[in-house]
């Protein structure tokens, strides 16, 4: 399943308000068992949104400066 920014906002709103039921952008409604389950779902959505097809992730290399 593909997640969008509105899905992330919906789950973050639920986390902030203490509600265990979330309605996603595609109309699905999920009732989570606990706050821990909501937090796991948020982490999963954040991970899915961080991967953008066709875009290379930038990596930093500590201690590497100007080819020295």
N, C-alpha and C positions, 0 to 999 in steps of 0.2 A: 504494500500500500504506500502511496506517495503522500507525504504530509506537506502542508503549507503553513505559512506564517499565521493564518487564522486558527489553525489547529493548535499551534504552540500557544497562542494568546488564550484560547479557550481553556487549555489545561492549566496555564499559569493563573488564570482567574479562579479556577476551581481550587487550586492549591492555596491561593491567598485568602479565599473565603471559607475554606474548610468543607466545601461541598465535594461529595464523592462521585457525582454524576456529571458527565461531560457530554455535550452535543458538539460533534465535529462538523466541519464545513460541508461534508458530503451527506449530512443528515443522520449519520449513525449516532446513536446515543449509547454511551458505555458507563456502567456503574462500577467503580473501583471498590475494592474491599477495604483499602486503607490508604492513608497518606503516603506510606512507603510505596505502594503500587502506583500512585499518581506521580511521585517523584521519579520512579523508574520509567514510566511512560514519557515524562518530560525529557529525560535524558535520551531516550530512544529517538524522540522527535528532533531534539537538538542535533543529534548525530546524523540523522537523515537530512536535515537542512544544511549541514556543514559540507556535505558532499554534493558538489554541483557538476553535473556531467559536462564534459568538454572544457573544464577549467582545471588548470594545474594548481595544486596547493603549493604555496610558497614555503620554503623551509629556511630556517635561519641556522647558521653555524656559528656558535659562540667561539670567539677568539680568532675568527677569520676576518681580516680587514684588508681590503684592496690588494689581494693577491700576495700579501707578505707571508 
